[in-house]
Amino acid sequence: MGKIKIDLHDIYNNSRAIESVLQQAFNDAIAKKIKEIEIIPGKGSGQLKKKVQRFLQRPDIKKQYHRIENDAKNFGRLFVYFKF
């Protein structure tokens, strides 16, 4: 079992691409039964992280994962865990 790592720095200003990448990561994790996705929105102003958190709070997405954890040492990174 591995983990999926997503760095959103390159597409920070393209909402459609961000949502597409996140959705693809969720689909891959579920299909391959990968238990962890690491999402790196970066530190910045926090707008990208808010966009990611809004995606994660959508009802159709929320029922797919088990829990979310913010990195204690790096607030520009968060982890999404699945339970299979």
ZALO-101134 format. One record per atom (N, C-alpha, C): x, y, z; residue in one letter. Coordinates in pm, whole numbers, plus 32768, in hexadecimal, padded with zeros to 4 digits. Each point is the difference from the previous one (the first is absolute). Example, Ala and Ser with C-alpha at 12.3 -4.5 7.8 and 13.67 -1.06 7.14 Angstrom:
# ZALO-101134
85277DC7830Ca
7FA780778000a
805A80788000a
7FDD80697FB8s
805280778006s
7FB3806D8049s
//
This chain:
# ZALO-101134
80547F898000m
7FAC80778000m
8058807C8000m
7FE0805B7FADg
8048807D7FFAg
7FA68071802Bg
802380737FCFk
7FA980728015k
800680557F82k
7F9A804E7FEFi
7FF9805B7F8Ei
8027808A8033i
805A80427FB7k
802E80848027k
7FD980647F93k
7FBB806B8028i
7FD380667FA1i
803A80868029i
804B803E7FA7d
803680858018d
7FB280617FA7d
7FB8805C803El
7FA8805A7FB6l
804080867FDDl
808280118018h
8041807F7FE4h
7FF7802A7F6Eh
800E7FA07FA5d
800280217F71d
7F79802C7FC9d
7F947FD5803Fi
7F7A80207FCBi
7FAE80538062i
8043804F8052y
7FBD804A806Cy
7F93805D7FCFy
800880317F85n
7F9E80637FD1n
7F9A7FC67F9Fn
7FF57F7C7FF8n
7FA27FC17FA6n
7FA37FA48050n
7F8D80348028s
7FA37FB78056s
7FD27F7C7FC2s
7FE580037F80r
7FD17F867FBDr
806B7F948002r
807E80257FEAa
806F7FA08001a
80167FC9808Da
7FF380558065i
80127FD4808Ai
7F987F978023i
7F83801D7FE0e
7F957FA2801Ee
80127F7D7FB3e
802C800A7F85s
80167F8A7FADs
80707FA88039s
806D803E802Av
80707FB58039v
7FD77FBD8083v
7FB880488054l
7FD37FC6807Fl
7FA07F8C7FE8l
7FA280127FA4q
7FA07F967FE2q
80487F847FC8q
806380157FAAq
804B7F917FC7q
804E7FB6806Dq
8038804B805Ea
804A7FC2806Ea
7FA27FAA8056a
7F898032801Bf
7F9E7FB2804Cf
7FD87F827FB5f
7FE8800E7F7En
7FDB7F8C7FAFn
806F7F988000n
807D802D7FF1d
80737FA48000d
800E7FBB8087d
7FF4804D806Ca
800F7FC78086a
7F977F96801Ba
7F8680197FD7i
7F947FA08017i
80127F857FA7i
802380167F82a
80107F8F7FA3a
80747FA68027a
806E803D8030k
80787FB38021k
800C7FE18096k
7F9A802A804Ck
7FFC7FEC8091k
807C80398046k
802380797FD9i
806E804A803Fi
7FC5804A8077i
803F7FF38072k
7FC38032807Ck
801E80928020k
805A80427FB5e
802680888023e
801880567F85e
7FCB807A8004i
801F80657F9Bi
803F8076804Ai
8073802C7FD0e
804280758037e
7FE780737F9Fe
7FC2806A8030i
7FE080747FAEi
805580758030i
804880407FA3i
805680718023i
7FCB807E7FBDi
7FAD804D8047p
7FD2807E7FC7p
806680708016p
805F7FEC8059g
80648065801Dg
7FD4805D806Fg
805D8051802Ek
7FE3805A806Fk
7FBA807E7FD0k
803C804B7FAAg
7FC380747FC0g
7F9B804C8053g
7F9A80357FBFs
7F99804F8045s
7F927FA88039s
7FFE7F817FDCg
7F9C7FA58035g
7F877FED7FA6g
7FFA80497F91q
7F8C7FF57FA7q
7FF87F777FBEq
80727FCA7FD9l
80017F7D7FC0l
7FD87F928062l
802F800D807Bk
7FDC7F9D8066k
7F698005801Ck
7FC880788002k
7F6F800F8014k
7FB37FBF7F8Ek
8032800E7F86k
7FC07FC27F8Dk
80037F68800Dk
80717FCA802Dv
800D7F6F8014v
7FA17FD3806Ev
7FF8804B806Dq
7FA87FDA806Fq
7F6D80067FD7q
7FDC80607FACr
7F7580047FCEr
7FE37F857FABr
80617FD57FAFf
7FF07F867FB1f
7FEC7F89805Bf
80507FF7806Al
7FFA7F8E805Bl
7F7F7FFE8052l
7FBF80718011q
7F858006804Eq
7F827FE77FADq
800E7FF37F7Dr
7F8C7FE07FAEr
7FC77F79802Cr
7F7C7FF48008p
7FC37F838031p
80277F847FB0p
800B800C7F7Cd
80247F8C7FAFd
80927FD58016d
8055805D8025i
808D7FE1801Ai
80127FD28091i
7FBA8043805Bk
80107FE4808Ek
7FE17F6F8024k
7FA27FC37FBCk
7FDD7F768020k
80667F9B7FCCk
8061802C7FB1q
80637FA47FC8q
80797FEA805Aq
802380628052y
80787FF48052y
7FDE7FEF8093y
80667FD6804Ch
7FED7FE5808Eh
801B807D8055h
807380407FE9r
802180778050r
806780567FB7r
800B807D802Di
806280607FCCi
805A80278074i
807F80107FE3e
805E80288068e
805A806E7FC9e
800E806E8049n
805D80697FDBn
80897FDB8036n
8067801C7FB3d
80897FE4802Cd
802280608071d
802C7FC9806Fa
801E80528076a
807A805A7FEAa
80607FD37FB1k
807B804C7FEDk
7FFB805C7F87k
7FA87FE37FA1n
7FF9804D7F84n
7F6D80197FE0n
7FCF8079801Bf
7F72801B7FECf
7FDC800D7F6Bf
805F7FF47FA7g
7FE580037F71g
7FEB7F767FC5g
7FE17FA08056r
7FF07F777FD2r
7F937FBC8053r
7FB07FAB7FBEl
7F9C7FB4804Al
7FF57F737FC6l
7FCC7FA88053f
7FF67F737FDDf
7F6E7FD58005f
7FD77FB07F9Fv
7F7B7FC67FFCv
80127F6A800Bv
7FBA7FC38061y
800D7F708018y
7F7F7FB87FDBy
80117F8A7FC8f
7F907FAB7FD9f
80007F848056f
7F8A7FC68010k
7FF17F83804Bk
7FC27F997FA2k
804C7F987FE3f
7FCE7F987FA6f
7FF27F7E8049f
//
